[in-house]
Each structure stands twice: as structure tokens, then as C-alpha cells.
Amino acid sequence: MESLTSQNNELIDKVEQALQTIRPYLEADGGDVKIVEIDDEKVVHLELLGACGSCPMSTMTMKAGVEEAIKRRVPEVTGVLAINMTV
């Protein structure tokens, strides 16, 4: 049986791989995103960085871009939250 830590590390790796699919688009606009934590309910807490943190379109970026990419590749994730929309 896997420990919770190794399960969480595996989930973090999967989410990071999903983020790599959208990261080039974020970087092209001067932004990025990082994983802060994945809680016990499998909600991913992210921080939008650079231009993404202050962009008026950041809410759309989170829903249509980042959240969609994560949920498509990591269906066990139950939600995606941006903890900090300003840098």
C-alpha cells in the first residue's frame, strides 16, 4: 500500500505534467503558474505568477485553460483554485 505522501507526490507529478501542456501559452504572455499544494480533497491550489497574476483575463485563463488542462489529464482532481491573483 502506498503512503499518502507517495500518492500525493504522484498526483503532483501528474498535475505538473498537465501544466506543462499549457505553460508555453502562459509564458508567451509573460506569466506562469506554480503548484502550492494539493489538499486532502484533491483540490489543486495554484499561484498565478508574473503577468498572469495581474491580468484581467486571469479568471478565464484559470477556468478555460489551466483547470481544463489539469482535469483532462488528471481526472481524480476535484477542483482547481488560484490562491493569489496578484503578484
FIVO-622894 format. One record per atom (N, C-alpha, C): residue in one letter; x, y, z. Coordinates in steps of 0.2 Angstrom, whole numbers, padded with zeros to 4 digits, always signed. Each point is the difference from the previous one (the first is absolute). Example, Ala and Ser with C-alpha at 12.3 -4.5 7.8 and 13.67 -1.06 7.14 Angstrom:
A+0066-0028+0039
A-0004+0006+0000
A+0004+0006+0000
S-0002+0005-0004
S+0004+0006+0001
S-0004+0005+0003
//
This chain:
M+0004-0006+0000
M-0004+0006+0000
M+0004+0006+0000
E-0001+0005-0004
E+0004+0006-0001
E-0002+0005+0006
S+0005+0003+0002
S-0001+0005+0005
S-0004+0006-0003
L-0003+0004+0005
L-0003+0006-0003
L+0005+0005-0003
T+0006+0000+0003
T+0005+0005-0003
T+0002-0002-0007
S+0001-0007-0002
S+0002-0002-0006
S-0006+0001-0005
Q-0006-0001+0002
Q-0006+0001-0004
Q-0001+0007-0002
N+0001+0005+0005
N+0000+0007-0001
N+0006+0002-0005
N+0006-0003+0001
N+0005+0002-0005
N-0002-0003-0007
E-0003-0005+0000
E-0002-0003-0007
E-0005+0005-0003
L-0005+0002+0004
L-0005+0005-0002
L+0003+0007-0002
I+0005+0002+0004
I+0003+0006-0002
I+0004-0001-0007
D+0003-0005-0001
D+0004-0001-0006
D-0005+0000-0006
K-0006-0003+0001
K-0005-0001-0006
K-0002+0008-0001
V-0002+0003+0005
V-0002+0007-0001
V+0005+0004-0003
E+0007-0001+0002
E+0005+0004-0003
E+0001-0001-0008
Q-0001-0007-0001
Q+0000-0002-0007
Q-0006+0004-0004
A-0006+0000+0003
A-0005+0004-0003
A+0001+0007-0001
L+0003+0003+0005
L+0002+0007-0001
L+0005+0001-0005
Q+0004-0004-0002
Q+0005+0000-0005
Q-0003+0001-0007
T-0006-0002+0000
T-0004+0000-0007
T-0002+0007-0001
I-0001+0004+0005
I-0003+0007+0000
I+0005+0005+0001
R+0005-0002+0004
R+0006+0005+0002
R+0002+0004-0006
P+0002-0003-0006
P+0003+0005-0005
P-0005+0006-0002
Y-0006-0001+0000
Y-0005+0005-0001
Y+0000+0005+0005
L+0001-0002+0007
L+0000+0005+0005
L+0007+0004-0001
E+0005-0004-0001
E+0007+0004+0000
E+0000+0005-0006
A-0003-0002-0006
A-0001+0004-0005
A-0003+0007+0001
D-0004+0000+0005
D-0003+0007+0002
D+0003+0002+0007
G+0006-0002+0002
G+0004+0002+0005
G-0002-0003+0007
G-0004-0005+0000
G-0002-0003+0006
G+0002-0007+0001
D-0002-0003+0006
D+0001-0007+0001
D-0005-0002+0006
V+0001-0006+0002
V-0004-0003+0006
V+0004-0005+0004
K-0001+0000+0006
K+0003-0005+0004
K-0005-0003+0005
I+0002-0007+0001
I-0004-0003+0005
I+0002+0002+0007
V-0005+0002+0004
V+0001+0001+0007
V-0001-0006+0004
E-0006-0003-0001
E-0001-0006+0004
E-0006-0004-0004
I-0001-0006+0002
I-0006-0004-0002
I-0002-0003+0007
D-0006+0002+0002
D-0003-0001+0006
D-0003-0007+0000
D-0003-0002+0006
D-0002-0007+0001
D-0006-0001-0004
E-0004+0005-0002
E-0006-0001-0005
E+0002+0000-0007
K+0007+0000-0001
K+0003+0000-0007
K-0002+0006-0004
V+0000+0006+0004
V-0001+0006-0003
V+0007+0003-0001
V+0002+0002-0006
V+0006+0003-0002
V+0000+0008+0002
H+0005+0002+0004
H+0001+0007+0001
H+0006+0002-0004
L-0002+0005-0004
L+0005+0003-0004
L+0002+0007+0001
E+0006+0003-0002
E+0001+0007+0000
E+0002+0002-0007
L-0004+0005-0002
L+0001+0003-0006
L+0006+0005+0000
L+0005+0000-0004
L+0006+0004+0001
L+0001+0004-0006
G+0004+0006+0001
G+0001+0004-0005
G-0006+0004-0003
A+0000+0000-0007
A-0006+0004-0003
A-0007-0003+0002
C+0000-0007+0001
C-0006-0004+0001
C-0003+0003+0007
G+0004+0002+0005
G-0003+0002+0006
G-0004+0006+0000
S+0002+0004-0005
S-0003+0007+0000
S-0005+0001-0006
C+0000-0005-0004
C-0003+0001-0007
C-0008+0000+0002
P-0004+0004-0004
P-0007+0000+0001
P-0003-0006-0003
M+0003-0004-0004
M-0002-0006-0003
M+0002-0006+0005
S+0003+0001+0005
S+0002-0006+0004
S-0005-0005+0002
T-0006+0002+0002
T-0005-0004+0002
T-0002-0005-0006
M-0001+0003-0006
M-0001-0004-0006
M+0006-0005-0001
T+0006+0002+0001
T+0006-0004-0001
T-0001-0006+0004
M-0001+0002+0007
M-0001-0006+0005
M-0005-0005-0002
K-0006+0002-0002
K-0006-0004-0002
K+0001-0004-0006
A+0001+0004-0006
A+0000-0003-0006
A+0007-0003-0002
G+0005+0002+0003
G+0007-0002-0002
G+0003-0005+0005
V+0002+0003+0006
V+0003-0004+0005
V-0004-0006+0003
E-0006+0002+0002
E-0004-0005+0004
E-0002-0005-0005
E-0002+0001-0007
E-0002-0004-0005
E+0006-0005-0001
A+0006+0003-0001
A+0006-0005-0001
A+0001-0005+0005
I+0000+0003+0007
I+0001-0005+0005
I-0006-0005+0001
K-0006+0002-0001
K-0005-0005+0001
K-0001-0005-0006
R+0002+0002-0006
R+0001-0005-0005
R+0005-0005+0001
R+0006+0002+0002
R+0005-0005+0001
R+0000-0003+0007
V-0003+0003+0005
V+0000-0003+0007
V-0007+0000+0002
P-0004-0005-0002
P-0007+0000+0002
P-0002+0000+0007
E+0005-0003+0004
E-0001-0001+0007
E+0000+0007+0004
V+0002+0005-0003
V+0000+0007+0003
V-0007+0002+0000
T-0002+0003+0006
T-0007+0002+0001
T-0001+0007-0001
G+0005+0004+0000
G+0000+0007-0001
G+0006+0004-0001
V+0000+0006-0002
V+0006+0004-0001
V-0001+0007+0002
L+0004+0002+0004
L-0001+0007+0003
L+0007+0004-0001
A-0001+0006-0001
A+0006+0005+0000
A+0000+0003+0006
I+0005+0000+0004
I+0000+0003+0007
I+0002+0007+0000
N+0003+0002-0006
N+0003+0007+0000
N+0000+0002-0007
M-0005+0005-0001
M-0001+0003-0007
M+0004+0006-0001
T+0004+0002+0005
T+0004+0006-0001
T+0007-0002+0002
V+0005+0003-0003
V+0007-0001+0001
V+0003+0005+0005
//
